[in-house]
Amino acid sequence: MGVIMLVAAGVLFTLALACAVLGIHGLALGRLPGMWLQRHVKQPRVWGAGALLLVVGAFWSATIAVIGIGLLAIGHVRTPAS
């Protein structure tokens, strides 16, 4: 039982770290790595902020996580204003 919990914690930590790195990359540079993310995310800075809020909210507050999920969705859907 302890080994399963340790493996699950390791997987969650790895996913949180990957999400944080992608969020910082999108927020700081204004673009995302990989062809798939660049094709599907229309506003990388908003998406990056949402990814960071999602990671922080996963460890801090559910409200912050929900706001992060909303920003992730807005980053995918909304086209930039010209």
Chimera marker file (.cmm) of the C-alpha trace (Angstrom):
<marker_set name="trace">
<marker id="1" x="0.000" y="0.000" z="0.000" r="1" g="1" b="0" radius="0.5"/>
<marker id="2" x="2.818" y="2.388" z="0.828" r="1" g="1" b="0" radius="0.5"/>
<marker id="3" x="4.580" y="1.723" z="-2.466" r="1" g="1" b="0" radius="0.5"/>
<marker id="4" x="1.439" y="2.519" z="-4.452" r="1" g="1" b="0" radius="0.5"/>
<marker id="5" x="1.020" y="5.827" z="-2.624" r="1" g="1" b="0" radius="0.5"/>
<marker id="6" x="4.666" y="6.679" z="-3.226" r="1" g="1" b="0" radius="0.5"/>
<marker id="7" x="4.369" y="5.945" z="-6.949" r="1" g="1" b="0" radius="0.5"/>
<marker id="8" x="1.145" y="7.970" z="-7.192" r="1" g="1" b="0" radius="0.5"/>
<marker id="9" x="2.782" y="10.921" z="-5.408" r="1" g="1" b="0" radius="0.5"/>
<marker id="10" x="5.742" y="10.723" z="-7.784" r="1" g="1" b="0" radius="0.5"/>
<marker id="11" x="3.496" y="10.732" z="-10.844" r="1" g="1" b="0" radius="0.5"/>
<marker id="12" x="1.468" y="13.692" z="-9.543" r="1" g="1" b="0" radius="0.5"/>
<marker id="13" x="4.632" y="15.624" z="-8.717" r="1" g="1" b="0" radius="0.5"/>
<marker id="14" x="6.021" y="14.957" z="-12.201" r="1" g="1" b="0" radius="0.5"/>
<marker id="15" x="2.784" y="16.141" z="-13.859" r="1" g="1" b="0" radius="0.5"/>
<marker id="16" x="2.692" y="19.263" z="-11.669" r="1" g="1" b="0" radius="0.5"/>
<marker id="17" x="6.305" y="20.053" z="-12.534" r="1" g="1" b="0" radius="0.5"/>
<marker id="18" x="5.667" y="19.610" z="-16.265" r="1" g="1" b="0" radius="0.5"/>
<marker id="19" x="2.570" y="21.809" z="-16.093" r="1" g="1" b="0" radius="0.5"/>
<marker id="20" x="4.502" y="24.507" z="-14.201" r="1" g="1" b="0" radius="0.5"/>
<marker id="21" x="7.354" y="24.464" z="-16.730" r="1" g="1" b="0" radius="0.5"/>
<marker id="22" x="4.926" y="24.748" z="-19.660" r="1" g="1" b="0" radius="0.5"/>
<marker id="23" x="3.074" y="27.549" z="-17.857" r="1" g="1" b="0" radius="0.5"/>
<marker id="24" x="6.233" y="29.557" z="-17.211" r="1" g="1" b="0" radius="0.5"/>
<marker id="25" x="7.353" y="29.020" z="-20.808" r="1" g="1" b="0" radius="0.5"/>
<marker id="26" x="4.015" y="30.199" z="-22.203" r="1" g="1" b="0" radius="0.5"/>
<marker id="27" x="3.725" y="33.144" z="-19.838" r="1" g="1" b="0" radius="0.5"/>
<marker id="28" x="7.285" y="34.408" z="-20.240" r="1" g="1" b="0" radius="0.5"/>
<marker id="29" x="7.890" y="33.815" z="-23.952" r="1" g="1" b="0" radius="0.5"/>
<marker id="30" x="4.384" y="34.096" z="-25.382" r="1" g="1" b="0" radius="0.5"/>
<marker id="31" x="4.648" y="30.795" z="-27.239" r="1" g="1" b="0" radius="0.5"/>
<marker id="32" x="4.505" y="27.135" z="-26.307" r="1" g="1" b="0" radius="0.5"/>
<marker id="33" x="6.859" y="24.292" z="-27.200" r="1" g="1" b="0" radius="0.5"/>
<marker id="34" x="5.744" y="21.574" z="-29.559" r="1" g="1" b="0" radius="0.5"/>
<marker id="35" x="3.713" y="21.751" z="-32.722" r="1" g="1" b="0" radius="0.5"/>
<marker id="36" x="0.497" y="20.453" z="-31.151" r="1" g="1" b="0" radius="0.5"/>
<marker id="37" x="0.375" y="23.114" z="-28.428" r="1" g="1" b="0" radius="0.5"/>
<marker id="38" x="1.318" y="25.879" z="-30.848" r="1" g="1" b="0" radius="0.5"/>
<marker id="39" x="-1.493" y="24.822" z="-33.194" r="1" g="1" b="0" radius="0.5"/>
<marker id="40" x="-4.211" y="24.488" z="-30.566" r="1" g="1" b="0" radius="0.5"/>
<marker id="41" x="-3.499" y="27.250" z="-28.048" r="1" g="1" b="0" radius="0.5"/>
<marker id="42" x="-4.523" y="30.649" z="-29.386" r="1" g="1" b="0" radius="0.5"/>
<marker id="43" x="-3.353" y="32.756" z="-26.429" r="1" g="1" b="0" radius="0.5"/>
<marker id="44" x="-0.235" y="31.205" z="-24.887" r="1" g="1" b="0" radius="0.5"/>
<marker id="45" x="0.198" y="33.831" z="-22.165" r="1" g="1" b="0" radius="0.5"/>
<marker id="46" x="-3.327" y="33.287" z="-20.830" r="1" g="1" b="0" radius="0.5"/>
<marker id="47" x="-2.837" y="29.525" z="-21.122" r="1" g="1" b="0" radius="0.5"/>
<marker id="48" x="0.470" y="29.784" z="-19.221" r="1" g="1" b="0" radius="0.5"/>
<marker id="49" x="-1.102" y="31.804" z="-16.425" r="1" g="1" b="0" radius="0.5"/>
<marker id="50" x="-3.884" y="29.234" z="-16.182" r="1" g="1" b="0" radius="0.5"/>
<marker id="51" x="-1.402" y="26.363" z="-16.023" r="1" g="1" b="0" radius="0.5"/>
<marker id="52" x="0.502" y="28.044" z="-13.201" r="1" g="1" b="0" radius="0.5"/>
<marker id="53" x="-2.694" y="28.775" z="-11.282" r="1" g="1" b="0" radius="0.5"/>
<marker id="54" x="-3.775" y="25.178" z="-11.752" r="1" g="1" b="0" radius="0.5"/>
<marker id="55" x="-0.540" y="23.884" z="-10.229" r="1" g="1" b="0" radius="0.5"/>
<marker id="56" x="-0.680" y="26.335" z="-7.337" r="1" g="1" b="0" radius="0.5"/>
<marker id="57" x="-4.357" y="25.605" z="-6.773" r="1" g="1" b="0" radius="0.5"/>
<marker id="58" x="-3.769" y="21.863" z="-6.689" r="1" g="1" b="0" radius="0.5"/>
<marker id="59" x="-1.615" y="22.328" z="-3.583" r="1" g="1" b="0" radius="0.5"/>
<marker id="60" x="-3.226" y="25.431" z="-2.089" r="1" g="1" b="0" radius="0.5"/>
<marker id="61" x="-6.911" y="26.063" z="-2.865" r="1" g="1" b="0" radius="0.5"/>
<marker id="62" x="-9.586" y="24.537" z="-5.056" r="1" g="1" b="0" radius="0.5"/>
<marker id="63" x="-10.851" y="28.002" z="-6.025" r="1" g="1" b="0" radius="0.5"/>
<marker id="64" x="-7.493" y="28.919" z="-7.519" r="1" g="1" b="0" radius="0.5"/>
<marker id="65" x="-7.441" y="25.610" z="-9.411" r="1" g="1" b="0" radius="0.5"/>
<marker id="66" x="-10.880" y="26.318" z="-10.912" r="1" g="1" b="0" radius="0.5"/>
<marker id="67" x="-9.747" y="29.780" z="-12.018" r="1" g="1" b="0" radius="0.5"/>
<marker id="68" x="-6.697" y="28.137" z="-13.612" r="1" g="1" b="0" radius="0.5"/>
<marker id="69" x="-8.886" y="25.668" z="-15.497" r="1" g="1" b="0" radius="0.5"/>
<marker id="70" x="-10.977" y="28.574" z="-16.775" r="1" g="1" b="0" radius="0.5"/>
<marker id="71" x="-7.896" y="30.417" z="-18.004" r="1" g="1" b="0" radius="0.5"/>
<marker id="72" x="-6.644" y="27.258" z="-19.718" r="1" g="1" b="0" radius="0.5"/>
<marker id="73" x="-9.962" y="26.999" z="-21.567" r="1" g="1" b="0" radius="0.5"/>
<marker id="74" x="-9.905" y="30.684" z="-22.519" r="1" g="1" b="0" radius="0.5"/>
<marker id="75" x="-6.349" y="30.294" z="-23.829" r="1" g="1" b="0" radius="0.5"/>
<marker id="76" x="-7.520" y="27.484" z="-26.100" r="1" g="1" b="0" radius="0.5"/>
<marker id="77" x="-10.694" y="29.116" z="-27.383" r="1" g="1" b="0" radius="0.5"/>
<marker id="78" x="-10.365" y="32.882" z="-27.509" r="1" g="1" b="0" radius="0.5"/>
<marker id="79" x="-8.578" y="34.479" z="-30.427" r="1" g="1" b="0" radius="0.5"/>
<marker id="80" x="-6.329" y="37.467" z="-29.691" r="1" g="1" b="0" radius="0.5"/>
<marker id="81" x="-7.833" y="40.911" z="-30.171" r="1" g="1" b="0" radius="0.5"/>
<marker id="82" x="-6.275" y="42.908" z="-32.974" r="1" g="1" b="0" radius="0.5"/>
<link id1="1" id2="2" r="1" g="1" b="0" radius="0.2"/>
<link id1="2" id2="3" r="1" g="1" b="0" radius="0.2"/>
<link id1="3" id2="4" r="1" g="1" b="0" radius="0.2"/>
<link id1="4" id2="5" r="1" g="1" b="0" radius="0.2"/>
<link id1="5" id2="6" r="1" g="1" b="0" radius="0.2"/>
<link id1="6" id2="7" r="1" g="1" b="0" radius="0.2"/>
<link id1="7" id2="8" r="1" g="1" b="0" radius="0.2"/>
<link id1="8" id2="9" r="1" g="1" b="0" radius="0.2"/>
<link id1="9" id2="10" r="1" g="1" b="0" radius="0.2"/>
<link id1="10" id2="11" r="1" g="1" b="0" radius="0.2"/>
<link id1="11" id2="12" r="1" g="1" b="0" radius="0.2"/>
<link id1="12" id2="13" r="1" g="1" b="0" radius="0.2"/>
<link id1="13" id2="14" r="1" g="1" b="0" radius="0.2"/>
<link id1="14" id2="15" r="1" g="1" b="0" radius="0.2"/>
<link id1="15" id2="16" r="1" g="1" b="0" radius="0.2"/>
<link id1="16" id2="17" r="1" g="1" b="0" radius="0.2"/>
<link id1="17" id2="18" r="1" g="1" b="0" radius="0.2"/>
<link id1="18" id2="19" r="1" g="1" b="0" radius="0.2"/>
<link id1="19" id2="20" r="1" g="1" b="0" radius="0.2"/>
<link id1="20" id2="21" r="1" g="1" b="0" radius="0.2"/>
<link id1="21" id2="22" r="1" g="1" b="0" radius="0.2"/>
<link id1="22" id2="23" r="1" g="1" b="0" radius="0.2"/>
<link id1="23" id2="24" r="1" g="1" b="0" radius="0.2"/>
<link id1="24" id2="25" r="1" g="1" b="0" radius="0.2"/>
<link id1="25" id2="26" r="1" g="1" b="0" radius="0.2"/>
<link id1="26" id2="27" r="1" g="1" b="0" radius="0.2"/>
<link id1="27" id2="28" r="1" g="1" b="0" radius="0.2"/>
<link id1="28" id2="29" r="1" g="1" b="0" radius="0.2"/>
<link id1="29" id2="30" r="1" g="1" b="0" radius="0.2"/>
<link id1="30" id2="31" r="1" g="1" b="0" radius="0.2"/>
<link id1="31" id2="32" r="1" g="1" b="0" radius="0.2"/>
<link id1="32" id2="33" r="1" g="1" b="0" radius="0.2"/>
<link id1="33" id2="34" r="1" g="1" b="0" radius="0.2"/>
<link id1="34" id2="35" r="1" g="1" b="0" radius="0.2"/>
<link id1="35" id2="36" r="1" g="1" b="0" radius="0.2"/>
<link id1="36" id2="37" r="1" g="1" b="0" radius="0.2"/>
<link id1="37" id2="38" r="1" g="1" b="0" radius="0.2"/>
<link id1="38" id2="39" r="1" g="1" b="0" radius="0.2"/>
<link id1="39" id2="40" r="1" g="1" b="0" radius="0.2"/>
<link id1="40" id2="41" r="1" g="1" b="0" radius="0.2"/>
<link id1="41" id2="42" r="1" g="1" b="0" radius="0.2"/>
<link id1="42" id2="43" r="1" g="1" b="0" radius="0.2"/>
<link id1="43" id2="44" r="1" g="1" b="0" radius="0.2"/>
<link id1="44" id2="45" r="1" g="1" b="0" radius="0.2"/>
<link id1="45" id2="46" r="1" g="1" b="0" radius="0.2"/>
<link id1="46" id2="47" r="1" g="1" b="0" radius="0.2"/>
<link id1="47" id2="48" r="1" g="1" b="0" radius="0.2"/>
<link id1="48" id2="49" r="1" g="1" b="0" radius="0.2"/>
<link id1="49" id2="50" r="1" g="1" b="0" radius="0.2"/>
<link id1="50" id2="51" r="1" g="1" b="0" radius="0.2"/>
<link id1="51" id2="52" r="1" g="1" b="0" radius="0.2"/>
<link id1="52" id2="53" r="1" g="1" b="0" radius="0.2"/>
<link id1="53" id2="54" r="1" g="1" b="0" radius="0.2"/>
<link id1="54" id2="55" r="1" g="1" b="0" radius="0.2"/>
<link id1="55" id2="56" r="1" g="1" b="0" radius="0.2"/>
<link id1="56" id2="57" r="1" g="1" b="0" radius="0.2"/>
<link id1="57" id2="58" r="1" g="1" b="0" radius="0.2"/>
<link id1="58" id2="59" r="1" g="1" b="0" radius="0.2"/>
<link id1="59" id2="60" r="1" g="1" b="0" radius="0.2"/>
<link id1="60" id2="61" r="1" g="1" b="0" radius="0.2"/>
<link id1="61" id2="62" r="1" g="1" b="0" radius="0.2"/>
<link id1="62" id2="63" r="1" g="1" b="0" radius="0.2"/>
<link id1="63" id2="64" r="1" g="1" b="0" radius="0.2"/>
<link id1="64" id2="65" r="1" g="1" b="0" radius="0.2"/>
<link id1="65" id2="66" r="1" g="1" b="0" radius="0.2"/>
<link id1="66" id2="67" r="1" g="1" b="0" radius="0.2"/>
<link id1="67" id2="68" r="1" g="1" b="0" radius="0.2"/>
<link id1="68" id2="69" r="1" g="1" b="0" radius="0.2"/>
<link id1="69" id2="70" r="1" g="1" b="0" radius="0.2"/>
<link id1="70" id2="71" r="1" g="1" b="0" radius="0.2"/>
<link id1="71" id2="72" r="1" g="1" b="0" radius="0.2"/>
<link id1="72" id2="73" r="1" g="1" b="0" radius="0.2"/>
<link id1="73" id2="74" r="1" g="1" b="0" radius="0.2"/>
<link id1="74" id2="75" r="1" g="1" b="0" radius="0.2"/>
<link id1="75" id2="76" r="1" g="1" b="0" radius="0.2"/>
<link id1="76" id2="77" r="1" g="1" b="0" radius="0.2"/>
<link id1="77" id2="78" r="1" g="1" b="0" radius="0.2"/>
<link id1="78" id2="79" r="1" g="1" b="0" radius="0.2"/>
<link id1="79" id2="80" r="1" g="1" b="0" radius="0.2"/>
<link id1="80" id2="81" r="1" g="1" b="0" radius="0.2"/>
<link id1="81" id2="82" r="1" g="1" b="0" radius="0.2"/>
</marker_set>
